[in-house]
Amino acid sequence: MKKLKSSDGTLIAYEKTGEGPPLVLVHGDTADHTHWKMVLPTLAKYFTVYTIDRRGRGKSGDAADYKLELEIDDVVAVLDMIEEPVILLGHSGGGLISLEAALRTKNLSKLILYEPQGIYGADEPETIAKIESILREDGNEQALLFFLEKVVGIPSNEVDMYRQTPYWNVLVNATPTLPREMKAETEYKFESTRFKDLNIPTMLLYGSESRLSDKKATKMLDKSLPKSMITKLEGQAHDAITTAPDLFTEEVLKFIQSD
């Protein structure tokens, strides 16, 4: 993987694959750049794809003090490194980071957000404390199971599917970074007026089986962004990237290739 320095000197790793217009992918919490593995072969047929390891994950560095602002800076550093307008796609916590990054760069052609966190509602402090407690007492995997099933609301059959794949180890290894990111998303205050001039064509993805808070966040964003459209992923929840990769890439390609 290649690396570049972010604003605070932290090295951010990214993998570059394929040929065509640049497409930057920002994974969510409890993940790394390999989260895109099932959709990457299709996307790389049409785009030069940059898959980022967010700070504290994979091959990227980290800093002693965590701030959401630093994660936003990380993504902006990647976007501004690329010498032509970029399509930016962010999932979950990476969706919030991508939304904020869009305000800090002029190097975007299109924006895709899949259920960004922190827009509507927030995780209760007790929930975050519970995850921290499970991490200390029972380890990463039990904390991850609690988060996926009780917080995100992923059906147990989907969780079982994850556990049978090599990707499960990625999720488990990334779990210690979860409380700090949940706290940052809880502290984030969405102000719709800040985005009234974000005139970038934007697709807002959500799953028909997703949490009510994610559906409401999608509607709030649609009202706040001047050039947005909503796409529902029928029969899916928070992670169609893994559970329905063909459907996900079909909708993404349809949007990007539209005028």
KOLNUBA-247704 format. One line per 2 residues: number of its first residue (from 1); their letters; for each residue z, x negated, y of N, C-alpha, C, O. Coordinates in pm, whole numbers, plus 50000, padded with zeros to 5 digits. Each point is the difference from the previous one (the first is absolute). Layout:
REM residues N
NUM	a	Z X Y Z X Y Z X Y Z X Y; ...
END
This chain:
REM residues 259
1	mk	50000 49917 49880 50000 50083 50120 50000 49913 50125 50054 49889 50001; 49885 50163 50106 49999 49930 50127 50122 50044 50081 50060 50103 49971
3	kl	49975 49818 50132 50116 50032 50082 49970 49977 50147 49918 49915 50036; 50149 50161 50050 49994 49975 50143 50137 50021 50059 50085 50068 49942
5	ks	49937 49873 50177 50130 50011 50064 50008 50127 50083 49908 50033 50075; 50203 50037 49911 50027 50116 50083 50069 49955 50129 50016 49880 50024
7	sd	50023 50215 50058 50053 49970 50133 50127 49916 49997 50026 49922 50091; 50055 50095 49803 50125 49925 49991 49987 49876 49914 50101 49936 49967
9	gt	49777 50029 49994 49976 49882 49918 50003 50025 49851 49970 49910 49922; 50066 50211 50035 50002 50033 49858 49858 49999 49945 49908 50051 50063
11	li	50075 49891 49818 49869 49996 49937 49975 50129 49923 50079 50038 49913; 49812 50029 50120 49961 50126 49936 49881 49973 49910 49897 49949 50044
13	ay	50117 50087 49828 49895 49975 49902 49907 50120 49988 50043 50115 50012; 49830 49857 49963 49904 50107 49978 49892 49950 49904 49970 49881 49992
15	ek	49973 50213 49937 49890 49970 49908 49872 50062 50056 50002 50114 50045; 49891 49813 49952 49872 50045 50053 49902 50018 49885 49976 49906 49923
17	tg	49967 50215 50065 49913 50033 49887 49881 50082 50048 50013 50081 50091; 49869 49897 49848 49883 50084 50026 49919 49958 50121 50027 49897 50063
19	eg	49872 50184 49968 49912 49975 50113 49971 50131 50073 49996 50107 49940; 49984 49882 50190 49969 50116 50082 50093 50009 50118 50070 49903 50031
21	pp	49935 50211 50038 50090 50017 50114 50145 49976 49959 50036 50031 49886; 50047 49915 50203 50137 49969 49962 50089 50124 49986 49997 50091 50084
23	lv	50082 49909 49810 50096 50107 49970 50134 49934 49968 50010 49923 49905; 50092 50107 50174 50133 49942 49980 50090 50106 49938 50009 50112 50049
25	lv	50059 49852 49841 50088 50091 49928 50145 49956 50014 50033 49883 49977; 50053 50210 50063 50143 49971 50021 50081 50087 49904 50005 50122 50014
27	hg	50058 49814 49889 50074 50072 49896 50131 50058 50055 50045 49964 50109; 50014 50125 49813 50125 50063 50038 50122 49920 49957 49988 49884 49961
29	dt	50129 50180 50046 50124 49937 49958 50000 49989 49847 49927 50071 49932; 50156 49841 50016 50006 49969 49856 49862 49971 49943 49960 50060 49901
31	ad	49967 49848 50162 49865 49966 49952 49962 49862 50052 50076 49938 50075; 49808 50015 49885 49936 49885 50061 49849 50024 49996 49957 50112 49974
33	ht	49963 49785 50052 49855 50022 50012 49936 50051 49870 49892 50058 50003; 50175 49921 49884 49944 50045 49872 50006 50152 49984 49944 50054 49904
35	hw	50124 50015 50188 50002 50147 49994 49860 50060 50003 49977 50110 49951; 49930 49816 50108 49863 50050 50017 49908 49964 49882 49880 50023 50006
37	km	50177 49922 49889 49920 49945 49890 49902 50101 49940 49888 49963 49965; 50153 50162 50023 49915 50100 49933 49887 50050 50089 49900 50051 49949
39	vl	50113 49936 50181 49894 50046 50090 49919 49885 50057 49892 50022 50056; 50158 49856 49930 49935 49885 50062 49858 49975 49948 49912 49973 50082
41	pt	50061 50035 49787 49863 49973 49953 49896 50090 50066 49891 49954 50033; 50142 50174 49986 49905 50092 50064 49986 49969 50148 49888 49994 50051
43	la	50222 49985 50018 49994 49974 50144 49928 49869 50030 49931 49988 50101; 50087 49913 49811 49938 49869 50023 49849 50002 49980 49932 49903 50036
45	ky	50014 50204 49909 49854 50014 49990 49938 50027 50137 49883 49971 50023; 50197 50085 50068 49948 50045 50129 50057 49924 50119 49942 50000 50108
47	ft	50173 49935 49871 50072 49939 50113 50051 49861 49966 50017 49964 49884; 50008 49959 50221 50081 49880 49986 50144 50047 50015 50043 50038 50109
49	vy	50032 49959 49782 50133 50061 49996 50107 49892 50016 50000 49899 49929; 50091 50125 50165 50114 49913 50021 50125 50075 49954 50039 50099 50061
51	ti	50024 49854 49831 50122 50062 49951 50118 49910 50037 50007 49884 49959; 50085 50171 50117 50112 49924 50057 50123 50008 49909 50027 50105 49941
53	dr	50046 49785 50047 50138 50004 49953 50088 50014 50122 50007 49908 50082; 50061 50205 49933 50092 50015 50112 50113 49897 49989 50031 49953 49891
55	rg	50028 50014 50220 50103 49895 50002 50113 50032 49901 50044 50114 49987; 50001 49780 49945 50103 50017 49899 49947 50035 49864 50078 50021 49907
57	rg	49788 49987 50078 49938 50039 49872 49901 49894 49957 49943 49928 50083; 50036 50065 49787 49892 49916 49947 50001 49859 50056 50101 49930 49992
59	ks	49786 50030 50066 49983 49865 50051 50034 49987 50149 49992 49891 50055; 50044 50220 50009 50034 49993 50143 50141 49948 50020 50086 50011 49913
61	gd	49936 49932 50205 50133 49954 50036 50086 50113 50053 49963 50117 49992; 50153 49846 50061 50092 50100 50054 50081 49933 50110 49990 49880 50023
63	aa	50090 50200 50044 50088 49949 50105 50141 50053 49975 50019 50100 49931; 50079 49832 50127 50140 50040 49979 50026 50139 50055 50071 50080 49938
65	dy	49874 49950 50178 50019 50131 50063 49876 50085 49981 49889 49957 50033; 50129 50163 49913 49887 50090 49977 49989 50102 50113 50098 50061 50040
67	kl	49780 49955 50009 49971 50103 50099 49864 50061 49969 49907 49930 49958; 50081 50200 50063 49871 50066 49981 49894 49938 50089 49884 49989 49962
69	el	50157 49971 50158 49907 49940 50096 49930 49877 49940 49882 49977 50025; 50191 49947 49896 49942 49880 49940 49893 50037 49897 49898 49932 49989
71	ei	50126 50175 49937 49899 50044 49902 49873 50047 50072 49889 49976 49954; 50130 50089 50158 49884 50044 50080 49922 49878 50048 49877 49996 49993
73	dd	50197 49904 50057 49936 49876 50044 49922 49933 49887 49893 49944 50023; 50161 50063 49855 49932 49939 49885 49861 50060 49980 49901 49929 49981
75	vv	50094 50203 50024 49872 50069 49978 49904 49973 50115 49881 49977 49979; 50171 50025 50144 49915 49971 50116 49942 49859 49989 49885 49978 50037
77	av	50193 49927 49915 49951 49863 49985 49881 49994 49905 49904 49927 50024; 50103 50150 49868 49887 50004 49905 49879 50067 50065 49888 49951 49989
79	ld	50136 50162 50078 49889 50072 50064 49929 49914 50103 49877 49995 50004; 50201 49937 50079 49941 49922 50109 49936 49870 49952 49922 49939 50072
81	mi	50110 50020 49806 49936 49884 49940 49855 50028 49963 49916 49910 50001; 50055 50216 49967 49868 50040 49953 49907 50017 50119 50039 50058 50102
83	ee	49840 49893 49886 49912 49989 50117 49906 50119 50019 49898 49988 50068; 50135 50125 49875 49923 50122 50022 50092 50120 49981 50107 49984 49942
85	pv	49855 50134 50106 50089 50116 49990 50039 50032 49855 49918 49993 49909; 50207 50042 50074 50061 50014 49868 50032 50147 49971 50034 50077 50089
87	il	49955 49959 49783 50052 50127 49951 50140 49969 49946 50016 49909 49918; 50084 50165 50126 50138 49974 49960 50053 50117 49919 49991 50116 50042
89	lg	50064 49854 49839 50053 50102 49910 50143 49964 49964 50026 49894 49943; 50068 50196 50089 50140 49975 49969 50059 50113 49919 49973 50117 50025
91	hs	50110 49847 49877 50064 50097 49911 50151 50000 50020 50062 49894 50005; 49998 50224 50007 50144 50017 50004 50062 49919 50115 49962 50020 50115
93	gg	50132 49889 49855 50055 49917 50105 49894 49916 50068 50009 49972 50120; 49891 49988 49804 49887 49927 50059 49915 50087 50090 49928 49950 50086
95	gl	50080 50182 49895 49929 50092 50087 50062 50004 50139 49929 50005 50100; 50205 49994 49905 50069 49996 50129 49967 49870 50074 49971 50001 50119
97	is	50033 49888 49809 49968 49871 50060 49857 49999 50052 49973 49950 50109; 49935 50107 49814 49859 50004 50040 49980 50087 50123 49921 49966 50089
99	le	50149 50148 49917 49991 50088 50116 50042 49926 50127 49932 50007 50102; 50179 49922 49891 50047 49926 50116 49909 49881 50033 49978 49969 50117
101	aa	49970 49966 49780 49909 49887 50023 49874 50045 50074 49943 49925 50077; 50016 50200 49897 49879 50053 50064 50014 50005 50152 49899 49997 50071
103	lr	50224 50011 49979 50023 50001 50145 49994 49860 50060 49993 49986 50122; 50011 49911 49795 50013 49863 50049 49875 49916 49982 50002 49880 50028
105	tk	49891 50179 49927 49876 49924 49980 49882 50084 50047 50005 50123 50000; 49890 49808 50041 49875 50067 50035 49895 49976 49893 49881 50025 50020
107	nl	50164 49925 49865 49906 49957 49896 49992 50097 49884 49983 49958 49886; 50030 50173 50142 49992 50102 49894 49877 50088 50018 49963 50035 50112
109	sk	49976 49999 49776 49890 50097 50003 50044 50135 49944 49959 50105 50049; 50127 49892 49846 50053 50123 49941 50140 49973 49946 50037 49887 49971
111	li	50040 50222 50016 50138 49991 49954 50023 50105 49892 49959 50115 50013; 50106 49843 49878 50034 50091 49889 50149 49987 49972 50049 49890 49974
113	ly	50023 50222 50030 50143 50000 49977 50033 50095 49886 49966 50118 50005; 50101 49831 49893 50037 50080 49884 50153 50017 50001 50074 49910 49962
115	ep	49969 50207 50083 50141 50038 50004 50089 49891 50061 50091 49951 49932; 49885 50010 50193 50087 49901 50065 50143 50053 50012 50022 50118 50025
117	qg	50073 49792 49957 50141 50038 50007 50053 49987 50142 49941 49932 50084; 50172 50134 49942 50065 49988 50130 49949 50096 50107 50050 49999 50112
119	iy	49850 50083 49855 49941 50090 50099 50080 50129 50010 50033 50045 50110; 49999 50014 49776 50073 50127 49998 50123 49984 49910 49989 49968 49882
121	ga	50127 50055 50176 50122 49988 49922 50034 49855 49973 49926 49909 50037; 50186 50070 49900 50046 49865 49972 50092 50002 49879 50063 50101 49969
123	de	49943 49787 49963 50092 49987 49888 50143 49995 50053 50029 49933 50100; 50060 50137 49834 50139 50002 50042 50065 49863 49976 49968 49933 49902
125	pe	50121 50025 50188 50071 49873 49979 50067 49992 49862 50009 49893 49940; 50038 50224 50012 50066 50003 49869 49903 49962 49888 50038 49937 49902
127	ti	49835 50104 50115 49898 49968 49899 49974 49850 49997 49990 49940 49893; 49998 50001 50225 49976 49856 50008 50119 49924 49942 49984 49902 49928
129	ak	50137 50145 50106 50121 49936 49947 50006 50011 49848 50046 49908 49933; 49907 50204 50013 49998 50020 49856 49906 49899 49934 50034 49942 49896
131	ie	49850 50035 50163 49906 49903 49945 50059 49860 50006 49986 49922 49906; 50081 50045 50205 50064 49868 50011 50108 49983 49894 50015 49892 49943
133	si	50059 50214 50031 50106 49996 49899 49942 49980 49860 50052 49921 49921; 49840 50151 50050 49938 49986 49867 49942 49860 49984 50010 49942 49892
135	lr	49931 50005 50213 49948 49862 49994 50110 49901 49964 49981 49912 49916; 50136 50104 50148 50111 49908 49974 50057 50016 49860 50030 49901 49933
137	ed	49984 50222 50024 50074 50027 49876 49913 50008 49876 50042 49961 49891; 49836 50091 50124 49916 50025 49882 49866 49928 50002 49928 50000 49900
139	gn	50038 49938 50213 49878 49922 50004 49879 50072 50056 50005 50119 50032; 49886 49806 49978 49878 50047 50065 49940 50124 49934 49963 50095 50068
141	eq	50026 49902 49800 49927 50108 49933 50067 50135 50016 49933 50100 50025; 50199 49904 49963 50070 50128 50016 49990 50050 50143 49987 50120 50023
143	al	50018 49789 50074 49983 50039 50140 49860 50055 50024 49982 50097 50073; 49920 49840 49866 49862 50046 50013 49982 50139 49941 49936 50085 50060
145	lf	50121 49937 49822 49989 50132 49937 50063 50108 50088 49943 50108 50015; 50171 49863 50041 50065 50096 50090 49910 50030 50119 49982 50116 50037
147	fl	49961 49780 50023 49914 50018 50117 49877 50084 49966 49969 50095 50071; 49962 49870 49822 49876 50068 49966 50024 50146 49963 49926 50089 50043
149	ek	50177 49936 49877 50022 50136 49948 50077 50089 50098 49965 50116 50017; 50138 49829 50046 50088 50083 50082 49962 50001 50148 50025 50099 50069
151	vv	49916 49792 49980 49966 49992 50143 49855 50038 50023 49971 50090 50079; 49937 49843 49853 49857 50028 50018 49960 50127 49927 49907 50069 50043
153	gi	50161 49962 49847 49969 50121 49926 49882 49986 49907 49931 50098 49972; 50044 49781 49980 49890 49978 49905 50039 50059 49865 50108 49971 49950
155	ps	49806 50111 49989 50032 50060 49870 50032 49896 49894 49944 49890 50000; 50147 50145 49910 50045 49904 49899 49886 49951 49912 50003 49886 49954
157	ne	49896 50199 50021 49888 49956 49916 49918 49892 50070 49948 49910 49934; 50042 50096 50200 49930 49895 50074 50081 49871 50000 49945 49891 49987
159	vd	50187 50123 50028 50086 49881 49994 49987 49933 49864 49993 49877 49991; 50004 50203 49903 49983 49945 49865 49867 49926 49988 49991 49898 49932
161	my	49907 50155 50133 49869 49934 49997 50008 49863 50067 49948 49902 49948; 50118 50093 50168 50017 49872 50071 50069 49898 49911 49964 49882 49999
163	rq	50137 50165 49926 50081 49907 49921 49922 49936 49885 50042 49899 49945; 49845 50159 50022 49917 49945 49892 49895 49902 50050 49922 49947 49921
165	tp	50076 50028 50208 49898 49912 50059 50063 49872 50052 50120 49996 50029; 49799 49897 49984 50052 49875 50059 50048 50020 50144 50082 49922 50049
167	yw	49868 50180 50017 50037 50027 50138 50149 50033 50015 50057 49983 50108; 50006 50063 49785 50141 50036 50006 50086 49881 50043 50093 50016 50079
169	nv	49876 49867 49869 50077 49881 50037 49988 49969 50149 50095 49951 50062; 49788 50077 49996 49980 49981 50144 50096 50092 50077 50065 49957 50094
171	lv	49941 50169 49864 50089 50096 50066 50146 49955 49989 50074 50003 50098; 49965 49958 49782 50138 49957 49977 50035 49880 50087 50106 49996 50061
173	na	49805 49907 49944 50027 49878 50077 50006 50026 50151 50068 49928 50073; 49862 50175 49973 49997 50030 50144 50115 50089 50044 50021 50017 50120
175	tp	50053 50038 49788 50103 50098 50034 50109 49948 50094 50047 50078 50083; 49996 49795 49911 50104 49954 50093 49963 50012 50147 50089 50005 50085
177	tl	49782 50000 49948 49959 50015 50140 50005 50146 50046 49985 50029 50119; 50037 50063 49787 49991 50142 50031 50102 50049 50103 49960 50068 50094
179	pr	50168 49901 49893 50097 50054 50098 49968 49963 50144 50012 50084 50089; 49947 49792 49936 49972 49960 50138 49882 50077 50057 49998 50035 50118
181	em	49903 49993 49798 49882 50072 50047 50031 50148 50020 49950 50063 50094; 50132 49993 49817 50041 50139 50018 50081 50017 50128 49985 50099 50071
183	ka	50102 49805 49958 50078 50005 50125 49908 49996 50122 50020 50074 50096; 49880 49837 49898 49907 49988 50113 49921 50128 50020 49978 50043 50114
185	et	49980 50020 49775 49925 50125 50011 50089 50114 50050 49952 50089 50070; 50176 49906 49895 50095 50101 50047 50024 49987 50150 50015 50100 50071
187	ey	49988 49776 49976 50025 49975 50143 49876 50023 50086 50011 50014 50122; 49872 49990 49816 49875 50018 50074 49996 50139 50063 50035 50099 49935
189	kf	49923 49908 50188 49988 50128 50071 49853 50026 50033 49941 49929 50082; 50002 50171 49854 49860 50033 50024 49986 50075 50131 50062 50105 50019
191	es	49855 49842 50071 49973 50063 50129 49850 50027 50008 49921 49907 50017; 50041 50217 49971 49860 50037 49990 49918 49956 50122 49882 49968 49987
193	tr	50180 50031 50130 49925 49967 50121 49949 49856 50001 49904 49968 50069; 50160 49945 49854 49957 49860 49996 49862 49986 49935 49933 49898 50019
195	fk	50024 50203 49906 49876 49990 49924 49886 50085 50057 49895 50013 49938; 50128 50046 50179 49901 50094 50054 49868 49933 50035 49897 50066 50008
197	dl	50104 49802 50013 49877 49929 50035 49948 49913 49886 49914 49914 50022; 50136 50107 49859 49955 49922 49883 49872 50064 49946 50002 50075 49902
199	ni	49887 49893 50164 49873 50067 49968 49926 49931 49886 49884 49962 50015; 50183 50024 49874 49941 49940 49880 49988 50109 49894 50098 50069 49974
201	pt	49785 49948 49965 49989 50097 49891 50105 49971 49892 50007 49888 49948; 50072 50213 50020 50114 49981 49910 50000 50106 49891 49986 50119 50028
203	ml	50031 49837 49847 50020 50094 49890 50146 49995 49957 50057 49893 49980; 50001 50225 50005 50138 50014 49957 50001 50059 49859 49965 50116 49980
205	ly	50076 49802 49925 50003 50041 49860 50139 50050 49962 50101 49943 50041; 49902 50163 49879 50128 50041 49940 49973 50068 49867 49890 50051 49976
207	gs	50211 49949 49936 49987 50062 49870 50049 50143 50000 50098 50032 50067; 49834 50053 49860 50041 50140 49994 50138 50015 49938 50069 50100 50025
209	es	49974 49803 49894 50129 50006 49933 50106 49913 50068 50107 49979 49945; 49862 49972 50174 50093 49911 50070 50117 50076 50063 50000 50123 50005
211	rl	50098 49801 50042 50116 50060 50064 49959 50077 50125 49900 49970 50064; 50180 50131 49968 49973 50081 50119 50002 49912 50124 49920 50022 50091
213	sd	50170 49881 49915 50009 49914 50118 49870 49921 50022 49959 49979 50114; 49976 49978 49776 49874 49927 50014 49888 50092 50047 49914 49959 50078
215	kk	50087 50164 49877 49899 50096 50045 50020 50033 50149 49902 50010 50075; 50222 50006 49966 50027 50030 50141 49965 49880 50089 49950 50017 50111
217	at	50077 49863 49838 49964 49880 50077 49849 49993 50021 49954 49964 50108; 49970 50071 49790 49854 49999 50010 49953 50097 50108 49912 49967 50079
219	km	50146 50152 49925 49962 50099 50101 50040 49954 50141 49927 50022 50096; 50190 49915 49915 50042 49949 50131 49904 49894 50052 49963 50001 50117
221	ld	49997 49910 49795 49906 49896 50040 49865 50059 50040 49938 49956 50096; 50018 50143 49829 49871 50061 50029 49998 50063 50139 49898 49998 50069
223	ks	50215 50058 49971 50010 50058 50134 50009 49894 50109 49968 50026 50116; 50076 49854 49847 50026 49896 50098 49883 49905 50022 49989 49937 50106
225	lp	49923 50051 49794 49890 49905 50008 49871 50070 50043 49966 50104 49945; 49963 49840 50150 49882 50068 50057 49884 50018 49902 49925 50097 50010
227	ks	50061 49809 49895 49882 50004 49912 50042 49994 49853 49953 49916 49924; 50136 50174 50037 50050 49998 49863 49947 50116 49918 49957 50102 50053
229	mi	50047 49878 49816 49966 50105 49903 50095 49985 49882 50046 49890 49969; 49983 50223 49966 50091 50001 49886 49920 50015 49871 49907 50079 49992
231	tk	50131 49843 49907 49940 50012 49867 50112 50016 49898 50088 49915 49988; 49908 50195 49938 50100 50026 49897 49951 49948 49866 49887 50027 49959
233	le	50199 49899 49972 49969 49948 49867 50060 50099 49900 50119 49996 49970; 49797 50090 49979 50044 50110 49915 50062 49949 49870 49944 49915 49931
235	gq	50174 50141 50038 50067 49964 49876 50074 49868 50002 50054 49957 49898; 49948 49977 50219 50062 49868 50011 50124 50005 50088 50022 50095 50075
237	ah	50059 49799 49913 50119 49988 50083 49985 49877 50090 49899 49985 50069; 50201 49929 49930 50007 49892 50100 49916 49877 49963 49983 49912 50084
239	da	49964 50081 49795 49934 49876 49960 49873 50024 49919 49989 49955 49886; 49915 50116 50173 49871 50019 49933 49925 49869 49983 49907 49992 49919
241	it	50132 49906 50156 49940 49867 49983 50013 49956 49855 49911 49932 49947; 50200 50106 49990 50026 49964 49861 49968 50114 49904 49944 49978 49893
243	ta	50093 50144 50146 49988 50113 49906 49861 50063 49998 49964 50064 49901; 49958 49920 50204 49864 50057 50006 49911 49908 50082 49952 50040 50106
245	pd	50024 49835 49848 49924 49903 50080 49858 50044 50033 49950 49969 50107; 49985 50103 49802 49863 50045 50027 49997 50102 50113 49914 49994 50088
247	lf	50180 50099 49910 50009 50100 50107 50032 49932 50133 49940 50032 50103; 50153 49876 49894 50040 49929 50122 49881 49926 50061 49973 50014 50119
249	te	49957 49907 49801 49888 49922 50054 49886 50091 50043 49930 49969 50097; 50050 50141 49834 49895 50094 50040 50024 50053 50141 49909 50003 50082
251	ev	50215 50037 49946 50032 50054 50132 49995 49892 50107 49954 50025 50111; 50094 49857 49857 49998 49889 50096 49856 49963 50035 49967 49984 50117
253	lk	49947 50004 49782 49860 49964 50025 49928 50108 50079 49920 49971 50089; 50109 50154 49879 49937 50111 50070 50031 49995 50150 49913 50021 50084
255	fi	50211 49951 49947 50042 49993 50140 49938 49877 50070 49943 50013 50109; 50068 49872 49829 49950 49879 50065 49850 50005 50023 49950 49955 50103
257	qs	49978 50100 49801 49854 50001 50008 49945 50115 50082 49879 50009 50021; 50210 50079 50025 49954 50111 50086 49979 49949 50141 50058 49900 50040
259	d	49857 50169 50035 49974 49961 50139 50117 50035 50090 49995 49974 50120
END
